[in-house]
Amino acid sequence: MKLKMKLKMTLLIIFIIIIAIPVAINIFIRVSPVFGGKAKGENLIRVESSPNFKNGIFQNPEPTIMMVKNGSALKTLRKFMNGVENGRPAEPVETVPFDKKAFTKPDSGIVYTWFGHSTILVNINGTIILTDPVFSKAASPVSFINKAFEYSNHYTVADLPNPDMVIITHDHYDHLDYKTIKELDSKTGKFYVPLGVEAHLLRWGISPDKISIADWGESFSDSGLRLTSAPARHFSGRGTRDRNKTLWCSWIVQSGENKLFFGGDSGYGRHFKEIGEKYGPFDLTFLECGQYNKQWPNIHSMPEQTVQAHIDIKGEKLVPIHWGKYRLSLHPWTEPIERVTVAAKLQNVKLINTKIGEIITLN
């Protein structure tokens, strides 16, 4: 009898745990501000009125299968859990101390600093822009998942000059960070975001007056710049039930004769050539070259496709980004820059291999 009672109690405890875990996760998602908000009122009407919003979600510019059936999802998950050889740097990544005064000195031309992954600070003719800022130690809602690599120099929002504007390409954790946005609120005058992403910022206490919302093809004039939201081939979501409820995009920034392209996250597609024909040429393109995999080739570009995308949009100089900070795929951490460098040489593309924290000046 005692054995049966113990067995029943054990089974009951296991059952309670099985029920409690998803309930706890659901409560965490609902309560924690890190997951952001949902579009409401006029913003929701605008989301649902977008020509890119169909069947309750945003759509890509061309049919896009997220995961192709060329391998086992379980096997891929196991690889993520076990890691791959050289998937993370064995020692702190050698970076450059950031010099705020040197960065803000020029009032003409293009100056930029890359802080790893997709966080870029740009001074274009005296106006300072910050893209997809993430300065937290993990690109996830919890601190122990997707930890950032160790750097020889640690960067914070306090190290930066106050940006005139912040532009966001989509709402994934490696591009939109709750703590960083909160820290930037008092330091910047404007946030430019794709449709639906404003709901996250509003929940985090950002004033609606500081947020400009864009569908693909929409433009803004600010501080002598013209900013235009353009298509990308990707997806969105921060929780378990908000997949593709917000838009993803790339950004075009023009100041006089200078023109930049920030690609965000995007699989290769025909939209690059269309962007080049409509908005090109570009002095500088910032394009992702990392976190690719054969199982998701439509939502992240292979390094060789990065070079082709640069050619398609009529770029002059290419800056490869979206690598060097997180392990979000199964390739060695230096493979993206190695492959894109080889591909650029083969295509006679001018590539700038930027050190993290380094100030690059283009006249």
C-alpha positions in Angstrom: 0.0 0.0 0.0 2.8 2.4 1.0 4.5 1.8 -2.4 1.3 2.5 -4.3 0.7 5.7 -2.3 4.3 6.8 -3.0 3.8 6.0 -6.7 0.5 8.0 -6.8 2.1 11.0 -5.1 5.1 10.9 -7.5 2.7 10.8 -10.5 0.6 13.6 -9.0 3.7 15.8 -8.5 4.9 15.1 -12.0 1.4 16.0 -13.3 1.4 19.2 -11.3 4.8 20.2 -12.7 3.7 19.4 -16.2 0.7 21.7 -15.8 2.5 24.4 -13.8 5.4 25.0 -16.2 3.3 26.2 -19.2 1.1 28.2 -16.8 4.1 29.9 -15.3 5.6 30.6 -18.8 2.2 32.1 -19.9 2.1 34.3 -16.8 5.7 35.4 -17.3 4.9 36.4 -21.0 1.8 38.3 -19.9 3.4 40.1 -17.0 7.0 40.8 -18.1 7.3 44.1 -20.1 10.3 42.6 -22.1 7.8 40.9 -24.4 6.4 44.2 -25.5 2.8 45.1 -26.3 0.1 44.7 -29.0 -1.2 47.3 -31.4 -4.4 48.9 -30.3 -6.9 51.5 -31.6 -5.8 53.6 -34.5 -2.4 51.8 -34.6 -4.2 48.4 -35.0 -6.4 49.8 -37.7 -3.3 51.0 -39.6 -1.7 47.5 -39.2 -4.7 45.7 -40.5 -5.1 48.2 -43.4 -1.6 47.6 -44.7 -1.4 46.0 -48.1 1.4 43.8 -46.6 -1.0 42.4 -43.9 -3.1 39.5 -45.0 -4.9 36.7 -43.3 -4.1 38.2 -39.9 -0.3 38.4 -40.3 2.3 40.4 -42.3 3.5 38.8 -45.5 6.9 38.7 -47.2 7.4 40.3 -50.6 7.5 36.9 -52.1 6.4 33.4 -50.9 8.8 32.4 -48.1 9.1 29.0 -46.4 10.6 29.6 -42.9 12.1 26.1 -42.4 12.8 23.9 -45.4 12.5 20.1 -45.0 16.1 19.1 -45.6 16.9 17.8 -42.1 15.5 16.9 -38.7 14.3 19.7 -36.4 15.2 17.5 -33.5 18.8 17.0 -34.8 19.1 20.8 -35.3 17.9 21.4 -31.7 20.4 18.9 -30.4 23.2 20.7 -32.3 22.1 24.0 -30.7 22.2 22.5 -27.3 25.5 20.8 -27.7 27.1 23.6 -29.7 29.4 23.5 -32.7 33.2 23.7 -32.9 34.3 27.3 -32.6 30.7 28.4 -32.4 31.7 30.9 -29.7 35.1 32.6 -29.3 37.4 30.9 -26.8 38.7 34.2 -25.5 37.2 37.8 -25.4 36.8 39.2 -28.9 39.5 41.9 -29.5 37.6 45.2 -29.9 38.5 48.9 -30.0 37.8 51.4 -27.3 35.2 53.8 -28.5 36.2 57.5 -28.7 33.0 59.6 -28.3 34.7 62.9 -29.1 36.4 61.7 -32.2 33.1 60.3 -33.5 31.1 63.5 -33.0 33.8 65.9 -34.5 33.0 65.6 -38.2 30.0 67.7 -39.5 30.2 66.4 -43.1 30.7 63.1 -44.8 30.0 59.6 -43.3 31.4 58.3 -40.0 30.3 55.0 -38.4 31.1 52.6 -35.6 29.9 49.0 -35.5 29.2 47.6 -32.0 28.7 44.0 -33.1 25.7 42.3 -34.7 23.4 45.0 -36.1 24.1 47.9 -33.8 25.6 50.7 -35.8 26.2 54.3 -34.8 26.4 56.6 -37.9 27.3 60.3 -38.2 26.0 61.4 -41.6 26.8 65.1 -42.3 26.5 65.9 -38.6 23.3 64.0 -37.8 23.7 60.9 -35.6 21.7 57.7 -36.1 21.7 54.5 -34.1 20.4 51.3 -35.6 18.9 48.2 -33.9 20.6 49.0 -30.5 21.2 46.1 -28.2 23.6 46.6 -25.3 22.3 44.0 -22.9 24.2 40.8 -22.2 21.7 38.5 -23.8 19.5 38.7 -26.9 16.5 37.0 -25.2 13.8 37.7 -22.5 16.0 35.8 -20.0 19.7 36.4 -19.2 20.9 32.8 -19.7 19.8 32.3 -23.4 21.6 33.8 -26.4 24.4 35.4 -24.3 26.6 37.9 -26.0 30.2 37.1 -26.6 32.8 38.6 -24.2 34.5 41.6 -25.7 37.8 43.1 -24.6 36.0 46.5 -24.4 32.5 46.7 -22.9 30.1 49.2 -24.5 27.1 50.9 -22.9 24.5 53.5 -23.9 26.3 55.9 -21.6 29.4 55.6 -23.8 27.6 57.0 -26.9 26.9 60.5 -28.0 23.2 61.2 -27.9 21.7 60.0 -31.2 19.4 62.3 -33.0 17.3 59.3 -34.0 17.1 55.5 -33.5 15.9 53.2 -36.3 14.6 49.7 -35.7 14.2 47.1 -38.4 12.1 44.5 -36.6 11.2 43.3 -33.1 13.4 40.3 -32.5 15.5 40.4 -29.3 18.8 40.7 -31.1 17.5 43.9 -32.7 15.1 45.4 -30.2 16.1 45.4 -26.6 13.9 46.5 -23.7 16.6 47.8 -21.4 18.5 49.6 -24.2 15.4 51.3 -25.4 14.6 52.5 -21.9 18.1 53.9 -21.5 17.9 55.7 -24.9 14.6 57.3 -24.1 16.1 60.4 -22.5 19.0 60.6 -25.0 17.2 60.6 -28.3 14.4 62.6 -29.9 12.9 60.1 -32.2 12.4 56.3 -32.8 11.6 55.1 -36.3 9.9 51.7 -36.4 8.0 49.4 -38.8 4.3 48.9 -38.4 3.2 47.3 -35.1 6.6 47.7 -33.4 5.4 50.9 -31.8 3.3 48.8 -29.5 6.4 47.5 -27.7 7.8 51.0 -27.3 4.5 52.4 -26.0 4.4 49.6 -23.4 7.9 50.5 -22.3 6.9 54.1 -21.6 8.1 55.8 -24.8 6.0 58.8 -25.7 3.8 58.4 -28.8 5.2 61.8 -30.0 8.7 60.3 -30.2 7.6 57.3 -32.4 7.3 57.4 -36.2 5.7 54.3 -37.7 6.4 53.1 -41.3 5.0 50.7 -43.8 7.2 49.7 -46.7 7.7 52.6 -49.1 6.9 55.3 -46.6 9.3 58.2 -46.0 10.1 60.8 -43.4 12.1 64.0 -43.3 14.1 64.7 -40.2 17.2 66.8 -39.3 18.1 67.2 -43.0 17.7 63.5 -43.7 15.2 61.5 -45.7 14.4 58.1 -44.2 12.5 55.5 -46.2 11.3 52.1 -45.0 11.9 49.3 -47.6 11.0 45.6 -47.8 13.0 42.8 -46.2 12.4 39.0 -46.3 12.1 37.8 -42.7 9.6 37.4 -39.9 8.8 38.9 -36.5 7.6 38.1 -33.0 8.7 38.3 -29.3 6.4 35.8 -27.6 4.6 32.6 -28.4 1.5 34.0 -30.1 2.6 37.1 -32.0 4.4 35.6 -35.0 4.4 38.1 -37.9 2.0 40.5 -36.1 4.5 43.3 -36.6 6.3 44.3 -39.8 10.0 43.9 -40.6 11.9 46.2 -42.9 15.1 47.7 -44.2 15.9 51.4 -44.1 17.3 53.9 -46.6 18.9 57.0 -45.2 19.7 60.0 -47.5 21.5 63.2 -46.7 22.2 65.4 -49.7 24.3 63.3 -52.1 25.1 60.6 -49.4 22.9 57.5 -49.3 23.0 54.5 -46.9 21.2 51.2 -46.8 20.5 49.2 -43.6 19.3 45.8 -44.6 18.1 44.5 -41.2 17.5 40.7 -41.4 16.6 39.4 -44.8 16.9 36.3 -46.9 18.0 36.9 -50.4 15.2 37.8 -52.8 14.1 39.9 -55.7 13.3 42.8 -53.4 17.0 43.8 -53.4 17.1 44.4 -57.1 13.8 46.3 -56.9 15.3 48.5 -54.1 18.4 49.2 -56.2 16.3 50.2 -59.2 14.1 52.5 -57.2 16.4 54.0 -54.6 20.0 53.2 -55.6 22.9 53.7 -55.9 24.2 53.7 -52.3 27.5 54.9 -50.9 27.4 52.3 -48.1 25.4 49.2 -47.5 25.1 47.5 -44.1 24.0 43.9 -44.9 23.7 40.8 -42.7 26.2 37.9 -43.4 25.7 35.7 -40.3 23.2 33.4 -38.6 22.5 31.6 -41.8 21.7 27.9 -42.2 20.6 25.5 -45.0 17.4 24.8 -43.0 16.3 28.5 -43.1 17.8 29.9 -46.3 14.8 32.2 -47.1 15.0 34.3 -43.9 18.8 34.8 -43.6 21.2 35.4 -46.4 24.2 33.2 -47.0 27.5 35.3 -47.1 27.7 34.9 -50.9 24.1 36.2 -51.2 25.1 39.2 -49.1 27.6 40.2 -51.8 25.0 39.6 -54.5 22.4 41.7 -52.6 25.0 44.5 -52.4 25.4 44.3 -56.1 21.6 44.2 -56.7 21.0 47.4 -54.7 23.8 49.2 -56.4 26.1 49.6 -53.4 29.6 51.1 -53.6 31.1 49.8 -50.3 29.8 46.9 -48.3 29.9 46.6 -44.5 29.0 43.0 -43.4 27.1 42.9 -40.1 24.9 40.5 -38.0 27.9 38.5 -36.8 30.5 38.7 -34.0 28.2 39.0 -31.0 25.8 36.0 -30.7 25.6 32.4 -31.6 22.2 32.2 -33.3 23.0 29.5 -35.8 25.3 26.5 -36.2 28.3 27.9 -38.1 31.7 28.8 -36.5 31.6 32.4 -35.2 34.2 33.8 -37.7 32.9 31.9 -40.8 30.5 34.7 -41.9 33.2 37.3 -42.4 35.6 34.8 -43.9 33.1 33.6 -46.5 31.8 37.1 -47.3 35.4 38.4 -47.8 36.1 35.7 -50.3 32.8 36.3 -52.1 33.5 40.0 -52.3 36.9 39.5 -53.8 35.5 37.2 -56.5 32.9 39.8 -57.4 35.2 42.8 -57.2 33.1 44.3 -54.4 34.7 46.9 -52.0 34.3 45.4 -48.6 35.1 47.1 -45.3 36.0 44.6 -42.6 35.2 46.7 -39.6 36.6 46.1 -36.1 34.0 46.3 -33.3 34.3 49.8 -31.7 36.4 51.2 -34.5 35.6 54.6 -36.0 35.5 54.5 -39.8 35.5 57.8 -41.7 34.4 58.0 -45.4 34.7 61.4 -47.2 
